[in-house]
Structure formats: C-alpha cells, structure tokens
Amino acid sequence: MTPEQENLLFESIGSIKASQEAILTSVAEIKADIHHSIEKSEARQKVVTDALKTDLKESEKRQVIAINKHDERLKSVEEKLTNQRVKVAAMGGSAGLAVSLIAYAVKNGLMN
C-alpha cells in the first residue's frame, strides 16, 4: 500500500468515526428530547387527572346534597299526605256517624 493510499484510508476511517460520533450525539439528543416530552406530557396528564378528581368529588357532594333535599321533600309530602288521609278518614267517620244517628233517630221515631 502506498503512503497516499494509507493517508486516504486513515482519512476515511477518521471521517467514519466522526460520522459515528455525530450520529451517536444526535441519537442521545433525540432520546433526551423524547424523555423531556414524556415528562411534560405526564405532568400535564397529572394536572388534568387531579382536576377531574376534584370535579368528580364536587359533583358527588352536589349529588348527595340534591338527594338529601329530595328525601326531605319526599318526607314532607308523605307527612302532608298522611295528615290529609287522617282528615278525610275523620270526616268520613263523622259523616258516617251522623248518618247512623239520623237513621237511628228516624227508625225509632225521634225525628217526628
């Protein structure tokens, strides 16, 4: 091999090494960028997840309050309905008693 060919060979080897180092550096930079992007994405995802959890808890509290209000209203309506039934029954009983007394009086001739 001539000295000129040796020089070309060493230059080619040096060029190849430089290209490999540049490629490795680029790969390392890409890897760092990917890790940075993943970390940013995970941070954003955590913020969104935490916000959703907070919203869910607040929504559950509102639902519990609404259910409790509904239960209170239902109890109030049931109580009023029961009171109305008692009143109707009492009026029906009073009317029945009055009819029975009138029938008794007519039967026994007390109304003449």
C-alpha positions as CSV (number, residue, x, y, z in Angstrom):
1,M,0.0,0.0,0.0
2,T,1.4,3.4,-0.9
3,P,1.7,6.2,1.5
4,E,-1.0,8.1,-0.4
5,Q,-3.4,5.2,-0.1
6,E,-2.6,4.9,3.6
7,N,-3.4,8.6,4.1
8,L,-6.7,8.1,2.3
9,L,-7.5,5.1,4.4
10,F,-6.8,6.9,7.6
11,E,-8.8,9.9,6.4
12,S,-11.7,7.6,5.6
13,I,-11.5,6.0,9.0
14,G,-11.4,9.4,10.7
15,S,-14.4,10.5,8.6
16,I,-16.3,7.4,9.5
17,K,-15.5,7.9,13.2
18,A,-16.6,11.5,13.1
19,S,-19.9,10.5,11.4
20,Q,-20.5,7.8,14.0
21,E,-19.9,10.2,16.8
22,A,-22.3,12.8,15.2
23,I,-24.9,10.0,14.8
24,L,-24.5,9.0,18.4
25,T,-24.7,12.6,19.6
26,S,-27.9,13.1,17.6
27,V,-29.4,9.9,18.9
28,A,-28.6,11.0,22.5
29,E,-30.2,14.4,21.9
30,I,-33.3,12.8,20.4
31,K,-33.5,10.4,23.4
32,A,-33.3,13.4,25.8
33,D,-35.9,15.3,23.8
34,I,-38.2,12.2,23.9
35,H,-37.8,11.9,27.7
36,H,-38.4,15.6,28.2
37,S,-41.6,15.4,26.1
38,I,-42.8,12.4,28.1
39,E,-42.1,14.1,31.4
40,K,-44.1,17.2,30.2
41,S,-46.9,15.0,28.9
42,E,-47.1,13.1,32.2
43,A,-47.1,16.4,34.2
44,R,-50.0,17.8,32.0
45,Q,-51.8,14.5,32.4
46,K,-51.4,14.6,36.2
47,V,-52.8,18.2,36.3
48,V,-55.8,17.1,34.2
49,T,-56.4,14.0,36.2
50,D,-56.2,15.9,39.5
51,A,-58.6,18.5,38.2
52,L,-61.0,15.7,37.1
53,K,-60.8,14.1,40.5
54,T,-61.6,17.4,42.2
55,D,-64.5,17.9,39.8
56,L,-65.8,14.4,40.5
57,K,-65.6,14.9,44.3
58,E,-67.5,18.2,44.0
59,S,-70.1,16.6,41.7
60,E,-70.6,13.8,44.2
61,K,-71.1,16.3,47.0
62,R,-73.7,18.2,44.9
63,Q,-75.5,14.9,44.2
64,V,-75.6,13.9,47.9
65,I,-77.0,17.4,48.7
66,A,-79.6,17.0,46.0
67,I,-80.6,13.6,47.1
68,N,-80.9,14.7,50.8
69,K,-83.1,17.7,49.7
70,H,-85.2,15.3,47.6
71,D,-85.6,12.9,50.6
72,E,-86.6,15.9,52.9
73,R,-89.2,17.0,50.3
74,L,-90.5,13.5,49.9
75,K,-90.8,13.1,53.7
76,S,-92.7,16.4,53.9
77,V,-95.1,15.4,51.1
78,E,-95.6,11.9,52.7
79,E,-96.3,13.6,56.0
80,K,-98.8,16.0,54.5
81,L,-100.5,13.2,52.6
82,T,-100.8,11.1,55.8
83,N,-102.4,14.1,57.6
84,Q,-104.8,14.6,54.7
85,R,-105.8,10.9,54.8
86,V,-106.4,11.2,58.5
87,K,-108.6,14.3,58.0
88,V,-110.5,12.6,55.2
89,A,-111.0,9.5,57.3
90,A,-112.1,11.6,60.3
91,M,-114.6,13.5,58.1
92,G,-115.8,10.2,56.6
93,G,-116.2,8.7,60.0
94,S,-118.0,11.8,61.3
95,A,-120.3,11.8,58.3
96,G,-120.9,8.1,58.8
97,L,-121.7,8.6,62.5
98,A,-124.1,11.4,61.7
99,V,-125.9,9.3,59.1
100,S,-126.1,6.4,61.6
101,L,-127.5,8.7,64.3
102,I,-130.1,10.2,61.9
103,A,-131.0,6.6,60.7
104,Y,-131.4,5.6,64.3
105,A,-133.5,8.6,65.1
106,V,-135.7,8.1,62.1
107,K,-136.0,4.4,62.9
108,N,-137.0,5.0,66.5
109,G,-139.3,7.8,65.6
110,L,-137.3,10.5,67.3
111,M,-137.4,12.9,64.3
112,N,-141.2,13.2,64.3
